[in-house]
Amino acid sequence: MPNSLIVQTPNKSSACDMDEKTFLKRILTVQDSMFRLAKRLLTSTEEAKDAVQEVITKLWTNMTQMATLSNIEGYAMTMTKNYCLDRLKSKQASQLRLVHYHHDKATASLDKQIDARDSVSKLMVFMEDLPQQQLVLQLRDIEQYDFATIAQITELSEGAVRVALSRARKKIKAQLIKAHNHGIDSAS
C-alpha cells in the first residue's frame, strides 16, 4: 500500500481494555490487506484509501468490542468489504474512476512489458465478470487468507468458498487461454 496512507486515530478519553499501541499494532498488520481489498472493490486508489481510513476510524471507536475478538483480521476485512459494497451502492459510486494497473519491470523488454500489462488487464476484466467469486478469488489467491477467514468475511460456508474458488479459477483459466489464442478454441 502506498506510504501516504497513515493510520490516524481520533482522540479517545475513555478507558478500555486495549490501548492505542496495541490497537495500532493489530491494525497495521491488516491495513495493507484492507487497502488491497478496497482497491479491488472500488478500483480507485483514492476511494480505497478513504475506505480504509473510515473503517479504521470505526474500529477505533469500537475498540472496547474489538479487544474481545479472536480474529481481528477477519473482522476488519469484513468491515472493509461491507463499507466498500455500501459505497458502490451509493450515488458516489458513479463518480469512481477506473484505475489501471501499471506493471513496470526495468529488466523486461518492451514486448514483455506490453504482454504483461495486457495479461494483467485481461485478468482484471475477467475478474470483474465474476459475481461472488471475485471476492473469494481476491481473498484466497491475492491476499492468501485461509478458507475459514474467507468464509467469515463472505458469510459463506467453507465448502461454498472452495466451490466458488474452483469455479472462478476454471473460468479465468479458460478465458485467459482463449484470449492468448486470440479467441481461437483449440480442441485437442
Secondary structure in CASP SS format (residue, H / E / C, confidence):
PFRMAT SS
TARGET T0000
AUTHOR 0000-0000-0000
METHOD secondary structure of the structure
MODEL  1
M C 1.00
P C 1.00
N C 1.00
S C 1.00
L C 1.00
I C 1.00
V C 1.00
Q C 1.00
T C 1.00
P C 1.00
N C 1.00
K C 1.00
S C 1.00
S C 1.00
A C 1.00
C C 1.00
D C 1.00
M C 1.00
D C 1.00
E H 1.00
K H 1.00
T H 1.00
F H 1.00
L H 1.00
K H 1.00
R H 1.00
I H 1.00
L H 1.00
T H 1.00
V H 1.00
Q H 1.00
D H 1.00
S H 1.00
M H 1.00
F H 1.00
R H 1.00
L H 1.00
A H 1.00
K H 1.00
R H 1.00
L H 1.00
L H 1.00
T C 1.00
S C 1.00
T H 1.00
E H 1.00
E H 1.00
A H 1.00
K H 1.00
D H 1.00
A H 1.00
V H 1.00
Q H 1.00
E H 1.00
V H 1.00
I H 1.00
T H 1.00
K H 1.00
L H 1.00
W H 1.00
T H 1.00
N C 1.00
M H 1.00
T H 1.00
Q H 1.00
M H 1.00
A C 1.00
T C 1.00
L C 1.00
S C 1.00
N C 1.00
I H 1.00
E H 1.00
G H 1.00
Y H 1.00
A H 1.00
M H 1.00
T H 1.00
M H 1.00
T H 1.00
K H 1.00
N H 1.00
Y H 1.00
C H 1.00
L H 1.00
D H 1.00
R H 1.00
L H 1.00
K H 1.00
S C 1.00
K H 1.00
Q H 1.00
A H 1.00
S H 1.00
Q H 1.00
L C 1.00
R C 1.00
L C 1.00
V C 1.00
H C 1.00
Y C 1.00
H C 1.00
H C 1.00
D C 1.00
K C 1.00
A C 1.00
T C 1.00
A C 1.00
S C 1.00
L H 1.00
D H 1.00
K H 1.00
Q H 1.00
I H 1.00
D H 1.00
A H 1.00
R H 1.00
D H 1.00
S H 1.00
V H 1.00
S H 1.00
K H 1.00
L H 1.00
M H 1.00
V H 1.00
F H 1.00
M H 1.00
E H 1.00
D C 1.00
L C 1.00
P C 1.00
Q H 1.00
Q H 1.00
Q H 1.00
L H 1.00
V H 1.00
L H 1.00
Q H 1.00
L H 1.00
R H 1.00
D H 1.00
I H 1.00
E C 1.00
Q C 1.00
Y C 1.00
D C 1.00
F H 1.00
A H 1.00
T H 1.00
I H 1.00
A H 1.00
Q H 1.00
I H 1.00
T H 1.00
E C 1.00
L C 1.00
S C 1.00
E H 1.00
G H 1.00
A H 1.00
V H 1.00
R H 1.00
V H 1.00
A H 1.00
L H 1.00
S H 1.00
R H 1.00
A H 1.00
R H 1.00
K H 1.00
K H 1.00
I H 1.00
K H 1.00
A H 1.00
Q H 1.00
L H 1.00
I H 1.00
K H 1.00
A H 1.00
H H 1.00
N C 1.00
H C 1.00
G C 1.00
I C 1.00
D C 1.00
S C 1.00
A C 1.00
S C 1.00
END
